[in-house]
Amino acid sequence: MEPKSKNNRFEDIARHAGVGTATVDRVLNERGGVSLKTMKKVLDSARTLGTRRVLPEIDQRTLRIEAVLARKHSAYYDRLAKAFQMATSFANIPVTVYRTHIEDDAPDKLAAHLRDIAGYRDGIIIYGNNHPDIATQIDALAGIVPVLTISTDILHSNRHSHVGINDIGAGQSAAKLCEAICRGGGQVLVIAPEKHAQSLQDRFGGFTEFFNAMDKQNQLVIIKREPILDHTLSKIRNTVLQNTNIRALYSTTNDDMLEMLIKSTQGEKQRFDFVKIVHDLDSQTITHLRSGLIDIVIDSNPARQVLRAIEIISAHHGMASESINELVDFQIFTSDNIPETYF
């Protein structure tokens, strides 16, 4: 048995517990970033060695999680941010969620922020673009703190988990609806996303692959989204005016450009009288569902994604079941099943 001392150093406790001194410091000073299993090991060693200090109570521990959000001008971003803001009210574990918003065109700043906070958080949840600088920084933190991506993945990052819907499946579901609409003839106007968000690329890939597999790719009229909204809007309007064969429109996202397009069609219902399928609810899309300007919305349920991500981090620290599914079901809404409340 180890002799007891009233003045144990962190090195003694670390040696006894089989961990590093930095881990002992995090546990005894309640800095976070340590699993519940390791925390118990350190506290047991401290008690065995007779450490003279008040030791933390595991049962009273609150998880400290940081949500790092690449700021985007979209309804979905607003809903996800609100879900993180309200997370403590619907999570069934003690948790504090810190939120940091960084512009989506500053991946170097986002990567630097991840590095700065890693030692002070029990988990990090990232909503960001698929960028190599961010992926490299996540990989560097893999052994320090669980890092999750939410809603859109960051490839080659060695992240702990990705929480989101099956975006490829969501795109395929939209494709099946459009193919059925055009089965008697007609084409689908598809607004292709920019290459920043992996989730949008997956939706677009699932949608186009369905038509390719059926050898019906000639039914797709694809317009690439451009950084300048007016340019994309002009291309869409010109395409619709020149092609009377459009039967459906599909957009992988719900953003300012799409909202401007929908509003601009209000006075030209005859020319834009085709089925419109878009992603994710907000107050405007609900209004447009009710008025018939939009027909179908495929929703990603960001509140459920936030809760799932918190559960995964809590499981990592031994505070919840470890068998947690990373996928969240997407939902399809029409004017007949609009939810009473959502965020």
Backbone hydrogen bonds, N-H to C=O, Kabsch-Sander energy under -0.5 kcal/mol:
donor,donor_aa,acceptor,acceptor_aa,energy
5,S,49,L,-2.6
8,N,5,S,-0.5
13,I,9,R,-1.8
14,A,10,F,-2.8
15,R,11,E,-2.4
16,H,12,D,-2.2
17,A,13,I,-2.5
18,G,14,A,-1.6
19,V,14,A,-2.1
24,V,20,G,-1.6
25,D,21,T,-2.4
26,R,22,A,-2.1
27,V,23,T,-2.2
28,L,24,V,-2.9
29,N,25,D,-2.0
30,E,27,V,-1.1
31,R,26,R,-2.7
32,G,26,R,-0.8
39,M,35,S,-2.5
40,K,36,L,-2.4
41,K,37,K,-1.8
42,V,38,T,-2.4
43,L,39,M,-2.4
44,D,40,K,-2.6
45,S,41,K,-2.0
46,A,42,V,-2.4
47,R,43,L,-2.2
48,T,44,D,-2.4
49,L,45,S,-2.2
50,G,47,R,-1.1
51,T,46,A,-2.7
52,R,6,K,-0.6
53,R,51,T,-1.3
55,L,53,R,-0.5
58,I,56,P,-0.6
60,Q,57,E,-0.8
61,R,58,I,-1.8
63,L,94,P,-2.4
65,I,63,L,-0.7
65,I,96,T,-2.6
66,E,123,G,-2.2
67,A,98,Y,-3.5
68,V,66,E,-0.6
68,V,125,I,-2.9
69,L,67,A,-0.6
69,L,100,T,-3.0
70,A,68,V,-0.5
70,A,127,Y,-3.3
71,R,69,L,-0.8
71,R,102,I,-3.0
74,S,72,K,-1.6
75,A,254,N,-1.0
76,Y,254,N,-0.6
78,D,74,S,-1.5
79,R,75,A,-2.1
80,L,76,Y,-2.7
81,A,77,Y,-2.6
82,K,78,D,-2.0
83,A,79,R,-2.2
84,F,80,L,-2.0
85,Q,81,A,-1.9
86,M,82,K,-1.8
87,A,84,F,-1.0
89,S,86,M,-1.5
90,F,86,M,-0.8
90,F,87,A,-1.0
91,A,87,A,-1.8
95,V,93,I,-0.5
96,T,63,L,-3.1
98,Y,65,I,-3.0
98,Y,96,T,-0.6
100,T,67,A,-2.8
102,I,69,L,-2.6
102,I,100,T,-0.5
104,D,71,R,-1.4
106,A,103,E,-1.6
110,L,106,A,-1.9
111,A,107,P,-2.5
112,A,108,D,-2.1
113,H,109,K,-2.0
114,L,110,L,-2.0
115,R,111,A,-1.7
116,D,112,A,-1.9
117,I,113,H,-1.8
118,A,114,L,-1.1
120,Y,117,I,-2.2
121,R,118,A,-0.8
122,D,64,R,-3.4
123,G,64,R,-1.0
124,I,146,P,-2.3
125,I,66,E,-2.9
126,I,148,L,-3.1
127,Y,68,V,-2.5
128,G,126,I,-0.6
130,N,196,H,-2.6
131,H,129,N,-1.6
135,A,131,H,-2.2
136,T,132,P,-2.5
137,Q,133,D,-1.7
138,I,134,I,-2.4
139,D,135,A,-2.2
140,A,136,T,-1.7
141,L,137,Q,-1.0
141,L,138,I,-0.8
142,A,139,D,-1.1
144,I,141,L,-2.0
145,V,141,L,-2.0
148,L,124,I,-3.2
148,L,146,P,-0.5
149,T,161,S,-2.1
150,I,126,I,-2.5
151,S,163,V,-2.8
152,T,150,I,-2.1
155,L,153,D,-0.5
157,S,154,I,-0.7
160,H,147,V,-2.5
161,S,147,V,-0.8
163,V,149,T,-2.8
164,G,162,H,-0.5
164,G,326,E,-1.3
167,D,165,I,-1.5
170,A,166,N,-2.3
171,G,167,D,-2.3
172,Q,168,I,-2.2
173,S,169,G,-2.3
174,A,170,A,-2.0
175,A,171,G,-2.0
176,K,172,Q,-2.4
177,L,173,S,-1.8
178,C,174,A,-2.3
179,E,175,A,-2.9
180,A,176,K,-1.9
181,I,177,L,-2.0
182,C,178,C,-2.0
183,R,180,A,-1.0
185,G,182,C,-2.0
187,Q,245,N,-2.4
188,V,219,Q,-3.2
189,L,248,A,-3.1
190,V,188,V,-0.7
190,V,221,V,-2.7
191,I,250,Y,-2.6
192,A,190,V,-0.9
192,A,223,I,-2.5
198,Q,153,D,-0.6
198,Q,196,H,-0.5
201,Q,197,A,-1.6
202,D,198,Q,-2.4
203,R,199,S,-2.1
204,F,200,L,-2.4
205,G,201,Q,-2.6
206,G,202,D,-2.8
207,F,203,R,-2.4
208,T,204,F,-2.6
209,E,205,G,-2.4
210,F,206,G,-1.4
211,F,207,F,-1.3
212,N,208,T,-2.4
213,A,209,E,-2.8
214,M,210,F,-1.1
215,D,212,N,-1.5
216,K,211,F,-3.2
219,Q,216,K,-2.2
220,L,217,Q,-1.6
221,V,188,V,-3.2
222,I,220,L,-0.6
223,I,190,V,-2.9
225,R,192,A,-1.8
229,L,227,P,-0.7
231,H,228,I,-0.7
232,T,228,I,-1.4
233,L,229,L,-2.7
234,S,230,D,-2.4
235,K,231,H,-2.0
236,I,232,T,-2.4
237,R,233,L,-2.6
238,N,234,S,-2.4
239,T,235,K,-2.1
240,V,236,I,-2.5
241,L,237,R,-2.5
242,Q,238,N,-1.7
243,N,239,T,-1.5
244,T,242,Q,-0.6
246,I,243,N,-0.8
247,R,187,Q,-3.2
248,A,187,Q,-1.2
249,L,275,V,-2.9
250,Y,189,L,-2.6
251,S,277,I,-1.9
252,T,191,I,-0.9
255,D,253,T,-0.6
256,D,73,H,-0.9
259,E,255,D,-2.3
260,M,256,D,-2.5
261,L,257,M,-2.1
262,I,258,L,-2.8
263,K,259,E,-2.4
264,S,260,M,-1.8
265,T,261,L,-0.8
265,T,262,I,-0.9
266,Q,263,K,-1.2
268,E,265,T,-1.7
272,F,268,E,-1.9
273,D,270,Q,-1.1
274,F,272,F,-1.8
275,V,247,R,-2.0
277,I,249,L,-2.9
278,V,296,I,-2.2
280,D,298,I,-2.5
286,I,282,D,-2.2
287,T,283,S,-1.8
288,H,284,Q,-2.7
289,L,285,T,-2.4
290,R,286,I,-2.2
291,S,287,T,-1.9
292,G,288,H,-1.3
293,L,288,H,-1.2
294,I,288,H,-1.7
295,D,276,K,-1.9
296,I,276,K,-1.9
297,V,333,F,-2.4
298,I,278,V,-2.5
299,D,297,V,-0.7
299,D,331,Q,-3.6
305,Q,301,N,-1.6
306,V,302,P,-2.5
307,L,303,A,-2.2
308,R,304,R,-2.4
309,A,305,Q,-2.4
310,I,306,V,-2.2
311,E,307,L,-2.2
312,I,308,R,-2.0
313,I,309,A,-2.0
314,S,310,I,-2.5
315,A,311,E,-2.1
316,H,312,I,-1.8
317,H,313,I,-1.2
318,G,315,A,-1.7
319,M,314,S,-3.2
324,I,322,E,-1.3
328,V,164,G,-2.0
331,Q,299,D,-2.2
333,F,297,V,-3.1
333,F,331,Q,-0.5
337,N,334,T,-1.1
